[in-house]
Structure formats: structure tokens, C-alpha cells
């Protein structure tokens, strides 16, 4: 199956082909954690991860399964002062 991944900040370096958003191919029944692993990102990463516009907490990433055409977004924590 194919999903679309959009990334912000340093996560843009993890997307294939330097494209943002990028499409990636995953096996059927892959989870959010599997998609992150395919990009070289740990499932427990401290970042906002959303699936089709809904945030996915680190504890839920292994159990949330993906479907053809899903949209995954990755945003590192914001910092300021």
C-alpha cells in the first residue's frame, strides 16, 4: 500500500527523494510505527505525529494501522523563549 508523508523541520531529511510530501510504500496492515521505522525514525520519538489530521500518541503508534491513501504528518517539537 502507499501512503503520503509530510514532514516539518529536521524530519524533512528523512523523506525519500527529497520530496515533501512524499509517497512511501508499506506492506498491508502496516502501523504508524512501521511507517516511522521505514523512514528511520523511532516510534517513540518526541514529535507530533498525525494520521489523517488526528494526533497519534507514542503509546498508540504500534497499534494504529494504516490504509491505502492515508496521510501521515510529522512535526518536531516547537521551541521558543
mmCIF file of the N, C-alpha and C atoms, coordinates in Angstrom:
data_MODEL
# 
_entry.id   MODEL 
# 
loop_
_atom_site.group_PDB 
_atom_site.id 
_atom_site.type_symbol 
_atom_site.label_atom_id 
_atom_site.label_alt_id 
_atom_site.label_comp_id 
_atom_site.label_asym_id 
_atom_site.label_entity_id 
_atom_site.label_seq_id 
_atom_site.pdbx_PDB_ins_code 
_atom_site.Cartn_x 
_atom_site.Cartn_y 
_atom_site.Cartn_z 
_atom_site.occupancy 
_atom_site.B_iso_or_equiv 
_atom_site.pdbx_formal_charge 
_atom_site.auth_seq_id 
_atom_site.auth_comp_id 
_atom_site.auth_asym_id 
_atom_site.auth_atom_id 
_atom_site.pdbx_PDB_model_num 
ATOM 1   N N  . UNK A 1 1  ? 0.841  -1.172 0.000  1.00 0.00 ? 1  UNK A N  1 
ATOM 2   C CA . UNK A 1 1  ? 0.000  0.000  0.000  1.00 0.00 ? 1  UNK A CA 1 
ATOM 3   C C  . UNK A 1 1  ? 0.883  1.232  0.000  1.00 0.00 ? 1  UNK A C  1 
ATOM 4   N N  . UNK A 1 2  ? 0.314  2.345  -0.431 1.00 0.00 ? 2  UNK A N  1 
ATOM 5   C CA . UNK A 1 2  ? 1.051  3.601  -0.491 1.00 0.00 ? 2  UNK A CA 1 
ATOM 6   C C  . UNK A 1 2  ? 0.360  4.638  0.390  1.00 0.00 ? 2  UNK A C  1 
ATOM 7   N N  . UNK A 1 3  ? 1.186  5.376  1.158  1.00 0.00 ? 3  UNK A N  1 
ATOM 8   C CA . UNK A 1 3  ? 0.667  6.478  1.960  1.00 0.00 ? 3  UNK A CA 1 
ATOM 9   C C  . UNK A 1 3  ? 1.477  7.732  1.639  1.00 0.00 ? 3  UNK A C  1 
ATOM 10  N N  . UNK A 1 4  ? 0.948  8.879  2.017  1.00 0.00 ? 4  UNK A N  1 
ATOM 11  C CA . UNK A 1 4  ? 1.648  10.145 1.835  1.00 0.00 ? 4  UNK A CA 1 
ATOM 12  C C  . UNK A 1 4  ? 2.166  10.618 3.179  1.00 0.00 ? 4  UNK A C  1 
ATOM 13  N N  . UNK A 1 5  ? 3.426  11.040 3.203  1.00 0.00 ? 5  UNK A N  1 
ATOM 14  C CA . UNK A 1 5  ? 4.048  11.538 4.430  1.00 0.00 ? 5  UNK A CA 1 
ATOM 15  C C  . UNK A 1 5  ? 4.496  12.974 4.192  1.00 0.00 ? 5  UNK A C  1 
ATOM 16  N N  . UNK A 1 6  ? 4.069  13.862 5.091  1.00 0.00 ? 6  UNK A N  1 
ATOM 17  C CA . UNK A 1 6  ? 4.505  15.255 5.059  1.00 0.00 ? 6  UNK A CA 1 
ATOM 18  C C  . UNK A 1 6  ? 5.282  15.508 6.333  1.00 0.00 ? 6  UNK A C  1 
ATOM 19  N N  . UNK A 1 7  ? 6.410  16.212 6.229  1.00 0.00 ? 7  UNK A N  1 
ATOM 20  C CA . UNK A 1 7  ? 7.267  16.406 7.388  1.00 0.00 ? 7  UNK A CA 1 
ATOM 21  C C  . UNK A 1 7  ? 7.674  17.861 7.534  1.00 0.00 ? 7  UNK A C  1 
ATOM 22  N N  . UNK A 1 8  ? 7.949  18.229 8.779  1.00 0.00 ? 8  UNK A N  1 
ATOM 23  C CA . UNK A 1 8  ? 8.458  19.556 9.081  1.00 0.00 ? 8  UNK A CA 1 
ATOM 24  C C  . UNK A 1 8  ? 9.798  19.453 9.772  1.00 0.00 ? 8  UNK A C  1 
ATOM 25  N N  . UNK A 1 9  ? 10.523 20.541 9.777  1.00 0.00 ? 9  UNK A N  1 
ATOM 26  C CA . UNK A 1 9  ? 11.806 20.597 10.482 1.00 0.00 ? 9  UNK A CA 1 
ATOM 27  C C  . UNK A 1 9  ? 12.804 19.575 9.979  1.00 0.00 ? 9  UNK A C  1 
ATOM 28  N N  . UNK A 1 10 ? 13.552 19.004 10.906 1.00 0.00 ? 10 UNK A N  1 
ATOM 29  C CA . UNK A 1 10 ? 14.598 18.047 10.543 1.00 0.00 ? 10 UNK A CA 1 
ATOM 30  C C  . UNK A 1 10 ? 14.050 16.753 9.950  1.00 0.00 ? 10 UNK A C  1 
ATOM 31  N N  . UNK A 1 11 ? 12.760 16.476 10.165 1.00 0.00 ? 11 UNK A N  1 
ATOM 32  C CA . UNK A 1 11 ? 12.184 15.253 9.605  1.00 0.00 ? 11 UNK A CA 1 
ATOM 33  C C  . UNK A 1 11 ? 12.143 15.284 8.080  1.00 0.00 ? 11 UNK A C  1 
ATOM 34  N N  . UNK A 1 12 ? 12.234 16.460 7.475  1.00 0.00 ? 12 UNK A N  1 
ATOM 35  C CA . UNK A 1 12 ? 12.209 16.522 6.013  1.00 0.00 ? 12 UNK A CA 1 
ATOM 36  C C  . UNK A 1 12 ? 13.382 15.763 5.404  1.00 0.00 ? 12 UNK A C  1 
ATOM 37  N N  . UNK A 1 13 ? 14.476 15.667 6.144  1.00 0.00 ? 13 UNK A N  1 
ATOM 38  C CA . UNK A 1 13 ? 15.661 14.940 5.659  1.00 0.00 ? 13 UNK A CA 1 
ATOM 39  C C  . UNK A 1 13 ? 15.408 13.439 5.554  1.00 0.00 ? 13 UNK A C  1 
ATOM 40  N N  . UNK A 1 14 ? 14.405 12.948 6.256  1.00 0.00 ? 14 UNK A N  1 
ATOM 41  C CA . UNK A 1 14 ? 14.109 11.513 6.270  1.00 0.00 ? 14 UNK A CA 1 
ATOM 42  C C  . UNK A 1 14 ? 13.230 11.080 5.101  1.00 0.00 ? 14 UNK A C  1 
ATOM 43  N N  . UNK A 1 15 ? 12.641 12.030 4.380  1.00 0.00 ? 15 UNK A N  1 
ATOM 44  C CA . UNK A 1 15 ? 11.725 11.677 3.298  1.00 0.00 ? 15 UNK A CA 1 
ATOM 45  C C  . UNK A 1 15 ? 12.493 11.242 2.059  1.00 0.00 ? 15 UNK A C  1 
ATOM 46  N N  . UNK A 1 16 ? 12.004 10.207 1.370  1.00 0.00 ? 16 UNK A N  1 
ATOM 47  C CA . UNK A 1 16 ? 12.718 9.707  0.192  1.00 0.00 ? 16 UNK A CA 1 
ATOM 48  C C  . UNK A 1 16 ? 12.684 10.706 -0.962 1.00 0.00 ? 16 UNK A C  1 
ATOM 49  N N  . UNK A 1 17 ? 13.797 10.794 -1.652 1.00 0.00 ? 17 UNK A N  1 
ATOM 50  C CA . UNK A 1 17 ? 13.889 11.623 -2.840 1.00 0.00 ? 17 UNK A CA 1 
ATOM 51  C C  . UNK A 1 17 ? 13.869 13.113 -2.582 1.00 0.00 ? 17 UNK A C  1 
ATOM 52  N N  . UNK A 1 18 ? 13.925 13.511 -1.326 1.00 0.00 ? 18 UNK A N  1 
ATOM 53  C CA . UNK A 1 18 ? 13.912 14.928 -1.009 1.00 0.00 ? 18 UNK A CA 1 
ATOM 54  C C  . UNK A 1 18 ? 12.584 15.608 -1.285 1.00 0.00 ? 18 UNK A C  1 
ATOM 55  N N  . UNK A 1 19 ? 11.535 14.834 -1.515 1.00 0.00 ? 19 UNK A N  1 
ATOM 56  C CA . UNK A 1 19 ? 10.218 15.403 -1.797 1.00 0.00 ? 19 UNK A CA 1 
ATOM 57  C C  . UNK A 1 19 ? 9.430  15.568 -0.509 1.00 0.00 ? 19 UNK A C  1 
ATOM 58  N N  . UNK A 1 20 ? 8.638  16.625 -0.414 1.00 0.00 ? 20 UNK A N  1 
ATOM 59  C CA . UNK A 1 20 ? 7.812  16.867 0.759  1.00 0.00 ? 20 UNK A CA 1 
ATOM 60  C C  . UNK A 1 20 ? 6.519  17.536 0.314  1.00 0.00 ? 20 UNK A C  1 
ATOM 61  N N  . UNK A 1 21 ? 5.409  16.826 0.343  1.00 0.00 ? 21 UNK A N  1 
ATOM 62  C CA . UNK A 1 21 ? 5.213  15.481 0.865  1.00 0.00 ? 21 UNK A CA 1 
ATOM 63  C C  . UNK A 1 21 ? 5.778  14.413 -0.069 1.00 0.00 ? 21 UNK A C  1 
ATOM 64  N N  . UNK A 1 22 ? 5.920  13.213 0.483  1.00 0.00 ? 22 UNK A N  1 
ATOM 65  C CA . UNK A 1 22 ? 6.445  12.079 -0.275 1.00 0.00 ? 22 UNK A CA 1 
ATOM 66  C C  . UNK A 1 22 ? 5.512  10.885 -0.110 1.00 0.00 ? 22 UNK A C  1 
ATOM 67  N N  . UNK A 1 23 ? 5.460  10.059 -1.126 1.00 0.00 ? 23 UNK A N  1 
ATOM 68  C CA . UNK A 1 23 ? 4.717  8.805  -1.028 1.00 0.00 ? 23 UNK A CA 1 
ATOM 69  C C  . UNK A 1 23 ? 5.691  7.698  -0.677 1.00 0.00 ? 23 UNK A C  1 
ATOM 70  N N  . UNK A 1 24 ? 5.266  6.827  0.253  1.00 0.00 ? 24 UNK A N  1 
ATOM 71  C CA . UNK A 1 24 ? 6.085  5.667  0.584  1.00 0.00 ? 24 UNK A CA 1 
ATOM 72  C C  . UNK A 1 24 ? 5.218  4.411  0.473  1.00 0.00 ? 24 UNK A C  1 
ATOM 73  N N  . UNK A 1 25 ? 5.866  3.313  0.128  1.00 0.00 ? 25 UNK A N  1 
ATOM 74  C CA . UNK A 1 25 ? 5.181  2.024  0.017  1.00 0.00 ? 25 UNK A CA 1 
ATOM 75  C C  . UNK A 1 25 ? 5.434  1.226  1.287  1.00 0.00 ? 25 UNK A C  1 
ATOM 76  N N  . UNK A 1 26 ? 4.370  0.630  1.805  1.00 0.00 ? 26 UNK A N  1 
ATOM 77  C CA . UNK A 1 26 ? 4.450  -0.188 3.014  1.00 0.00 ? 26 UNK A CA 1 
ATOM 78  C C  . UNK A 1 26 ? 3.652  -1.463 2.805  1.00 0.00 ? 26 UNK A C  1 
ATOM 79  N N  . UNK A 1 27 ? 3.952  -2.512 3.561  1.00 0.00 ? 27 UNK A N  1 
ATOM 80  C CA . UNK A 1 27 ? 3.153  -3.734 3.459  1.00 0.00 ? 27 UNK A CA 1 
ATOM 81  C C  . UNK A 1 27 ? 1.732  -3.503 3.989  1.00 0.00 ? 27 UNK A C  1 
ATOM 82  N N  . UNK A 1 28 ? 0.798  -4.306 3.522  1.00 0.00 ? 28 UNK A N  1 
ATOM 83  C CA . UNK A 1 28 ? -0.569 -4.224 4.032  1.00 0.00 ? 28 UNK A CA 1 
ATOM 84  C C  . UNK A 1 28 ? -0.546 -4.423 5.544  1.00 0.00 ? 28 UNK A C  1 
ATOM 85  N N  . UNK A 1 29 ? -1.443 -3.770 6.250  1.00 0.00 ? 29 UNK A N  1 
ATOM 86  C CA . UNK A 1 29 ? -1.588 -3.846 7.706  1.00 0.00 ? 29 UNK A CA 1 
ATOM 87  C C  . UNK A 1 29 ? -0.416 -3.227 8.459  1.00 0.00 ? 29 UNK A C  1 
ATOM 88  N N  . UNK A 1 30 ? 0.381  -2.385 7.784  1.00 0.00 ? 30 UNK A N  1 
ATOM 89  C CA . UNK A 1 30 ? 1.471  -1.690 8.469  1.00 0.00 ? 30 UNK A CA 1 
ATOM 90  C C  . UNK A 1 30 ? 0.876  -0.687 9.452  1.00 0.00 ? 30 UNK A C  1 
ATOM 91  N N  . UNK A 1 31 ? 1.631  -0.417 10.510 1.00 0.00 ? 31 UNK A N  1 
ATOM 92  C CA . UNK A 1 31 ? 1.194  0.527  11.534 1.00 0.00 ? 31 UNK A CA 1 
ATOM 93  C C  . UNK A 1 31 ? 1.926  1.858  11.364 1.00 0.00 ? 31 UNK A C  1 
ATOM 94  N N  . UNK A 1 32 ? 1.500  2.835  12.156 1.00 0.00 ? 32 UNK A N  1 
ATOM 95  C CA . UNK A 1 32 ? 2.208  4.112  12.175 1.00 0.00 ? 32 UNK A CA 1 
ATOM 96  C C  . UNK A 1 32 ? 3.660  3.880  12.576 1.00 0.00 ? 32 UNK A C  1 
ATOM 97  N N  . UNK A 1 33 ? 3.891  3.018  13.555 1.00 0.00 ? 33 UNK A N  1 
ATOM 98  C CA . UNK A 1 33 ? 5.259  2.702  13.985 1.00 0.00 ? 33 UNK A CA 1 
ATOM 99  C C  . UNK A 1 33 ? 6.066  2.100  12.833 1.00 0.00 ? 33 UNK A C  1 
ATOM 100 N N  . UNK A 1 34 ? 5.444  1.262  12.014 1.00 0.00 ? 34 UNK A N  1 
ATOM 101 C CA . UNK A 1 34 ? 6.132  0.674  10.856 1.00 0.00 ? 34 UNK A CA 1 
ATOM 102 C C  . UNK A 1 34 ? 6.523  1.753  9.852  1.00 0.00 ? 34 UNK A C  1 
ATOM 103 N N  . UNK A 1 35 ? 5.635  2.708  9.628  1.00 0.00 ? 35 UNK A N  1 
ATOM 104 C CA . UNK A 1 35 ? 5.930  3.800  8.691  1.00 0.00 ? 35 UNK A CA 1 
ATOM 105 C C  . UNK A 1 35 ? 7.097  4.630  9.203  1.00 0.00 ? 35 UNK A C  1 
ATOM 106 N N  . UNK A 1 36 ? 7.090  4.928  10.496 1.00 0.00 ? 36 UNK A N  1 
ATOM 107 C CA . UNK A 1 36 ? 8.208  5.679  11.066 1.00 0.00 ? 36 UNK A CA 1 
ATOM 108 C C  . UNK A 1 36 ? 9.506  4.905  10.923 1.00 0.00 ? 36 UNK A C  1 
ATOM 109 N N  . UNK A 1 37 ? 9.476  3.605  11.193 1.00 0.00 ? 37 UNK A N  1 
ATOM 110 C CA . UNK A 1 37 ? 10.680 2.776  11.064 1.00 0.00 ? 37 UNK A CA 1 
ATOM 111 C C  . UNK A 1 37 ? 11.186 2.768  9.623  1.00 0.00 ? 37 UNK A C  1 
ATOM 112 N N  . UNK A 1 38 ? 10.272 2.739  8.661  1.00 0.00 ? 38 UNK A N  1 
ATOM 113 C CA . UNK A 1 38 ? 10.666 2.752  7.248  1.00 0.00 ? 38 UNK A CA 1 
ATOM 114 C C  . UNK A 1 38 ? 11.398 4.041  6.889  1.00 0.00 ? 38 UNK A C  1 
ATOM 115 N N  . UNK A 1 39 ? 11.131 5.095  7.649  1.00 0.00 ? 39 UNK A N  1 
ATOM 116 C CA . UNK A 1 39 ? 11.797 6.382  7.418  1.00 0.00 ? 39 UNK A CA 1 
ATOM 117 C C  . UNK A 1 39 ? 13.037 6.555  8.292  1.00 0.00 ? 39 UNK A C  1 
ATOM 118 N N  . UNK A 1 40 ? 13.335 5.554  9.129  1.00 0.00 ? 40 UNK A N  1 
ATOM 119 C CA . UNK A 1 40 ? 14.494 5.639  10.009 1.00 0.00 ? 40 UNK A CA 1 
ATOM 120 C C  . UNK A 1 40 ? 14.230 6.469  11.248 1.00 0.00 ? 40 UNK A C  1 
ATOM 121 N N  . UNK A 1 41 ? 12.968 6.508  11.690 1.00 0.00 ? 41 UNK A N  1 
ATOM 122 C CA . UNK A 1 41 ? 12.579 7.291  12.866 1.00 0.00 ? 41 UNK A CA 1 
ATOM 123 C C  . UNK A 1 41 ? 12.040 6.330  13.920 1.00 0.00 ? 41 UNK A C  1 
ATOM 124 N N  . UNK A 1 42 ? 12.469 6.482  15.171 1.00 0.00 ? 42 UNK A N  1 
ATOM 125 C CA . UNK A 1 42 ? 11.980 5.629  16.252 1.00 0.00 ? 42 UNK A CA 1 
ATOM 126 C C  . UNK A 1 42 ? 10.511 5.919  16.534 1.00 0.00 ? 42 UNK A C  1 
ATOM 127 N N  . UNK A 1 43 ? 9.741  4.892  16.821 1.00 0.00 ? 43 UNK A N  1 
ATOM 128 C CA . UNK A 1 43 ? 8.303  5.044  17.062 1.00 0.00 ? 43 UNK A CA 1 
ATOM 129 C C  . UNK A 1 43 ? 8.011  5.919  18.270 1.00 0.00 ? 43 UNK A C  1 
ATOM 130 N N  . UNK A 1 44 ? 8.907  5.941  19.244 1.00 0.00 ? 44 UNK A N  1 
ATOM 131 C CA . UNK A 1 44 ? 8.683  6.713  20.467 1.00 0.00 ? 44 UNK A CA 1 
ATOM 132 C C  . UNK A 1 44 ? 9.233  8.134  20.380 1.00 0.00 ? 44 UNK A C  1 
ATOM 133 N N  . UNK A 1 45 ? 9.570  8.584  19.185 1.00 0.00 ? 45 UNK A N  1 
ATOM 134 C CA . UNK A 1 45 ? 10.159 9.912  19.010 1.00 0.00 ? 45 UNK A CA 1 
ATOM 135 C C  . UNK A 1 45 ? 9.248  10.979 19.619 1.00 0.00 ? 45 UNK A C  1 
ATOM 136 N N  . UNK A 1 46 ? 9.877  11.981 20.227 1.00 0.00 ? 46 UNK A N  1 
ATOM 137 C CA . UNK A 1 46 ? 9.144  13.104 20.809 1.00 0.00 ? 46 UNK A CA 1 
ATOM 138 C C  . UNK A 1 46 ? 8.799  14.073 19.681 1.00 0.00 ? 46 UNK A C  1 
ATOM 139 N N  . UNK A 1 47 ? 7.650  13.852 19.075 1.00 0.00 ? 47 UNK A N  1 
ATOM 140 C CA . UNK A 1 47 ? 7.218  14.673 17.948 1.00 0.00 ? 47 UNK A CA 1 
ATOM 141 C C  . UNK A 1 47 ? 5.717  14.547 17.800 1.00 0.00 ? 47 UNK A C  1 
ATOM 142 N N  . UNK A 1 48 ? 5.122  15.522 17.124 1.00 0.00 ? 48 UNK A N  1 
ATOM 143 C CA . UNK A 1 48 ? 3.714  15.427 16.790 1.00 0.00 ? 48 UNK A CA 1 
ATOM 144 C C  . UNK A 1 48 ? 3.598  14.545 15.553 1.00 0.00 ? 48 UNK A C  1 
ATOM 145 N N  . UNK A 1 49 ? 2.887  13.452 15.690 1.00 0.00 ? 49 UNK A N  1 
ATOM 146 C CA . UNK A 1 49 ? 2.626  12.550 14.576 1.00 0.00 ? 49 UNK A CA 1 
ATOM 147 C C  . UNK A 1 49 ? 1.117  12.514 14.405 1.00 0.00 ? 49 UNK A C  1 
ATOM 148 N N  . UNK A 1 50 ? 0.649  12.842 13.208 1.00 0.00 ? 50 UNK A N  1 
ATOM 149 C CA . UNK A 1 50 ? -0.797 12.800 12.981 1.00 0.00 ? 50 UNK A CA 1 
ATOM 150 C C  . UNK A 1 50 ? -1.111 11.914 11.798 1.00 0.00 ? 50 UNK A C  1 
ATOM 151 N N  . UNK A 1 51 ? -2.239 11.243 11.905 1.00 0.00 ? 51 UNK A N  1 
ATOM 152 C CA . UNK A 1 51 ? -2.731 10.358 10.853 1.00 0.00 ? 51 UNK A CA 1 
ATOM 153 C C  . UNK A 1 51 ? -4.064 10.912 10.386 1.00 0.00 ? 51 UNK A C  1 
ATOM 154 N N  . UNK A 1 52 ? -4.111 11.351 9.141  1.00 0.00 ? 52 UNK A N  1 
ATOM 155 C CA . UNK A 1 52 ? -5.329 11.941 8.562  1.00 0.00 ? 52 UNK A CA 1 
ATOM 156 C C  . UNK A 1 52 ? -5.873 13.061 9.436  1.00 0.00 ? 52 UNK A C  1 
ATOM 157 N N  . UNK A 1 53 ? -4.950 13.869 10.006 1.00 0.00 ? 53 UNK A N  1 
ATOM 158 C CA . UNK A 1 53 ? -5.335 15.031 10.786 1.00 0.00 ? 53 UNK A CA 1 
ATOM 159 C C  . UNK A 1 53 ? -5.589 14.788 12.258 1.00 0.00 ? 53 UNK A C  1 
ATOM 160 N N  . UNK A 1 54 ? -5.425 13.557 12.733 1.00 0.00 ? 54 UNK A N  1 
ATOM 161 C CA . UNK A 1 54 ? -5.651 13.223 14.135 1.00 0.00 ? 54 UNK A CA 1 
ATOM 162 C C  . UNK A 1 54 ? -4.328 12.802 14.774 1.00 0.00 ? 54 UNK A C  1 
ATOM 163 N N  . UNK A 1 55 ? -3.983 13.432 15.893 1.00 0.00 ? 55 UNK A N  1 
ATOM 164 C CA . UNK A 1 55 ? -2.723 13.126 16.575 1.00 0.00 ? 55 UNK A CA 1 
ATOM 165 C C  . UNK A 1 55 ? -2.695 11.674 17.035 1.00 0.00 ? 55 UNK A C  1 
ATOM 166 N N  . UNK A 1 56 ? -1.511 11.065 16.921 1.00 0.00 ? 56 UNK A N  1 
ATOM 167 C CA . UNK A 1 56 ? -1.296 9.685  17.369 1.00 0.00 ? 56 UNK A CA 1 
ATOM 168 C C  . UNK A 1 56 ? -0.201 9.728  18.436 1.00 0.00 ? 56 UNK A C  1 
ATOM 169 N N  . UNK A 1 57 ? -0.584 9.424  19.672 1.00 0.00 ? 57 UNK A N  1 
ATOM 170 C CA . UNK A 1 57 ? 0.379  9.435  20.770 1.00 0.00 ? 57 UNK A CA 1 
ATOM 171 C C  . UNK A 1 57 ? 1.379  8.296  20.611 1.00 0.00 ? 57 UNK A C  1 
ATOM 172 N N  . UNK A 1 58 ? 2.588  8.457  21.195 1.00 0.00 ? 58 UNK A N  1 
ATOM 173 C CA . UNK A 1 58 ? 3.604  7.402  21.080 1.00 0.00 ? 58 UNK A CA 1 
ATOM 174 C C  . UNK A 1 58 ? 3.105  6.020  21.492 1.00 0.00 ? 58 UNK A C  1 
ATOM 175 N N  . UNK A 1 59 ? 2.316  5.933  22.540 1.00 0.00 ? 59 UNK A N  1 
ATOM 176 C CA . UNK A 1 59 ? 1.822  4.637  23.019 1.00 0.00 ? 59 UNK A CA 1 
ATOM 177 C C  . UNK A 1 59 ? 0.848  3.977  22.047 1.00 0.00 ? 59 UNK A C  1 
ATOM 178 N N  . UNK A 1 60 ? 0.283  4.744  21.118 1.00 0.00 ? 60 UNK A N  1 
ATOM 179 C CA . UNK A 1 60 ? -0.705 4.217  20.166 1.00 0.00 ? 60 UNK A CA 1 
ATOM 180 C C  . UNK A 1 60 ? -0.112 3.882  18.801 1.00 0.00 ? 60 UNK A C  1 
ATOM 181 N N  . UNK A 1 61 ? 1.115  4.264  18.550 1.00 0.00 ? 61 UNK A N  1 
ATOM 182 C CA . UNK A 1 61 ? 1.681  4.184  17.197 1.00 0.00 ? 61 UNK A CA 1 
ATOM 183 C C  . UNK A 1 61 ? 1.824  2.766  16.670 1.00 0.00 ? 61 UNK A C  1 
ATOM 184 N N  . UNK A 1 62 ? 2.102  1.792  17.526 1.00 0.00 ? 62 UNK A N  1 
ATOM 185 C CA . UNK A 1 62 ? 2.234  0.404  17.068 1.00 0.00 ? 62 UNK A CA 1 
ATOM 186 C C  . UNK A 1 62 ? 0.874  -0.217 16.768 1.00 0.00 ? 62 UNK A C  1 
ATOM 187 N N  . UNK A 1 63 ? -0.167 0.265  17.411 1.00 0.00 ? 63 UNK A N  1 
ATOM 188 C CA . UNK A 1 63 ? -1.498 -0.325 17.250 1.00 0.00 ? 63 UNK A CA 1 
ATOM 189 C C  . UNK A 1 63 ? -2.345 0.354  16.171 1.00 0.00 ? 63 UNK A C  1 
ATOM 190 N N  . UNK A 1 64 ? -1.964 1.552  15.742 1.00 0.00 ? 64 UNK A N  1 
ATOM 191 C CA . UNK A 1 64 ? -2.743 2.274  14.723 1.00 0.00 ? 64 UNK A CA 1 
ATOM 192 C C  . UNK A 1 64 ? -2.313 1.808  13.340 1.00 0.00 ? 64 UNK A C  1 
ATOM 193 N N  . UNK A 1 65 ? -3.186 1.097  12.664 1.00 0.00 ? 65 UNK A N  1 
ATOM 194 C CA . UNK A 1 65 ? -2.863 0.555  11.346 1.00 0.00 ? 65 UNK A CA 1 
ATOM 195 C C  . UNK A 1 65 ? -3.216 1.540  10.248 1.00 0.00 ? 65 UNK A C  1 
ATOM 196 N N  . UNK A 1 66 ? -2.470 1.464  9.177  1.00 0.00 ? 66 UNK A N  1 
ATOM 197 C CA . UNK A 1 66 ? -2.617 2.361  8.041  1.00 0.00 ? 66 UNK A CA 1 
ATOM 198 C C  . UNK A 1 66 ? -3.433 1.709  6.942  1.00 0.00 ? 66 UNK A C  1 
ATOM 199 N N  . UNK A 1 67 ? -3.968 2.542  6.071  1.00 0.00 ? 67 UNK A N  1 
ATOM 200 C CA . UNK A 1 67 ? -4.712 2.065  4.906  1.00 0.00 ? 67 UNK A CA 1 
ATOM 201 C C  . UNK A 1 67 ? -4.226 2.823  3.680  1.00 0.00 ? 67 UNK A C  1 
ATOM 202 N N  . UNK A 1 68 ? -4.454 2.253  2.527  1.00 0.00 ? 68 UNK A N  1 
ATOM 203 C CA . UNK A 1 68 ? -4.088 2.880  1.254  1.00 0.00 ? 68 UNK A CA 1 
ATOM 204 C C  . UNK A 1 68 ? -4.572 4.326  1.225  1.00 0.00 ? 68 UNK A C  1 
ATOM 205 N N  . UNK A 1 69 ? -3.651 5.239  0.872  1.00 0.00 ? 69 UNK A N  1 
ATOM 206 C CA . UNK A 1 69 ? -4.005 6.644  0.719  1.00 0.00 ? 69 UNK A CA 1 
ATOM 207 C C  . UNK A 1 69 ? -3.991 7.469  1.993  1.00 0.00 ? 69 UNK A C  1 
ATOM 208 N N  . UNK A 1 70 ? -3.658 6.866  3.144  1.00 0.00 ? 70 UNK A N  1 
ATOM 209 C CA . UNK A 1 70 ? -3.594 7.633  4.383  1.00 0.00 ? 70 UNK A CA 1 
ATOM 210 C C  . UNK A 1 70 ? -2.546 8.731  4.279  1.00 0.00 ? 70 UNK A C  1 
ATOM 211 N N  . UNK A 1 71 ? -2.723 9.768  5.118  1.00 0.00 ? 71 UNK A N  1 
ATOM 212 C CA . UNK A 1 71 ? -1.790 10.884 5.179  1.00 0.00 ? 71 UNK A CA 1 
ATOM 213 C C  . UNK A 1 71 ? -1.186 10.948 6.579  1.00 0.00 ? 71 UNK A C  1 
ATOM 214 N N  . UNK A 1 72 ? 0.123  10.839 6.637  1.00 0.00 ? 72 UNK A N  1 
ATOM 215 C CA . UNK A 1 72 ? 0.863  10.888 7.897  1.00 0.00 ? 72 UNK A CA 1 
ATOM 216 C C  . UNK A 1 72 ? 1.668  12.181 7.913  1.00 0.00 ? 72 UNK A C  1 
ATOM 217 N N  . UNK A 1 73 ? 1.599  12.933 9.017  1.00 0.00 ? 73 UNK A N  1 
ATOM 218 C CA . UNK A 1 73 ? 2.345  14.171 9.148  1.00 0.00 ? 73 UNK A CA 1 
ATOM 219 C C  . UNK A 1 73 ? 3.263  14.083 10.363 1.00 0.00 ? 73 UNK A C  1 
ATOM 220 N N  . UNK A 1 74 ? 4.475  14.611 10.219 1.00 0.00 ? 74 UNK A N  1 
ATOM 221 C CA . UNK A 1 74 ? 5.477  14.574 11.286 1.00 0.00 ? 74 UNK A CA 1 
ATOM 222 C C  . UNK A 1 74 ? 5.971  15.997 11.543 1.00 0.00 ? 74 UNK A C  1 
ATOM 223 N N  . UNK A 1 75 ? 5.918  16.415 12.812 1.00 0.00 ? 75 UNK A N  1 
ATOM 224 C CA . UNK A 1 75 ? 6.390  17.757 13.169 1.00 0.00 ? 75 UNK A CA 1 
ATOM 225 C C  . UNK A 1 75 ? 7.187  17.658 14.464 1.00 0.00 ? 75 UNK A C  1 
ATOM 226 N N  . UNK A 1 76 ? 8.435  18.139 14.444 1.00 0.00 ? 76 UNK A N  1 
ATOM 227 C CA . UNK A 1 76 ? 9.237  18.116 15.664 1.00 0.00 ? 76 UNK A CA 1 
ATOM 228 C C  . UNK A 1 76 ? 8.656  19.086 16.686 1.00 0.00 ? 76 UNK A C  1 
ATOM 229 N N  . UNK A 1 77 ? 9.031  18.925 17.964 1.00 0.00 ? 77 UNK A N  1 
ATOM 230 C CA . UNK A 1 77 ? 8.531  19.838 18.995 1.00 0.00 ? 77 UNK A CA 1 
ATOM 231 C C  . UNK A 1 77 ? 8.973  21.271 18.701 1.00 0.00 ? 77 UNK A C  1 
ATOM 232 N N  . UNK A 1 78 ? 8.109  22.198 19.023 1.00 0.00 ? 78 UNK A N  1 
ATOM 233 C CA . UNK A 1 78 ? 8.446  23.615 18.846 1.00 0.00 ? 78 UNK A CA 1 
ATOM 234 C C  . UNK A 1 78 ? 9.216  24.102 20.061 1.00 0.00 ? 78 UNK A C  1 
ATOM 235 N N  . UNK A 1 79 ? 10.137 25.000 19.811 1.00 0.00 ? 79 UNK A N  1 
ATOM 236 C CA . UNK A 1 79 ? 10.931 25.563 20.902 1.00 0.00 ? 79 UNK A CA 1 
ATOM 237 C C  . UNK A 1 79 ? 10.882 27.086 20.785 1.00 0.00 ? 79 UNK A C  1 
ATOM 238 N N  . UNK A 1 80 ? 10.935 27.690 21.875 1.00 0.00 ? 80 UNK A N  1 
ATOM 239 C CA . UNK A 1 80 ? 10.925 29.149 21.852 1.00 0.00 ? 80 UNK A CA 1 
ATOM 240 C C  . UNK A 1 80 ? 11.363 29.702 23.184 1.00 0.00 ? 80 UNK A C  1 
ATOM 241 N N  . UNK A 1 81 ? 11.302 30.979 23.291 1.00 0.00 ? 81 UNK A N  1 
ATOM 242 C CA . UNK A 1 81 ? 11.737 31.535 24.555 1.00 0.00 ? 81 UNK A CA 1 
ATOM 243 C C  . UNK A 1 81 ? 11.287 32.946 24.733 1.00 0.00 ? 81 UNK A C  1 
# 
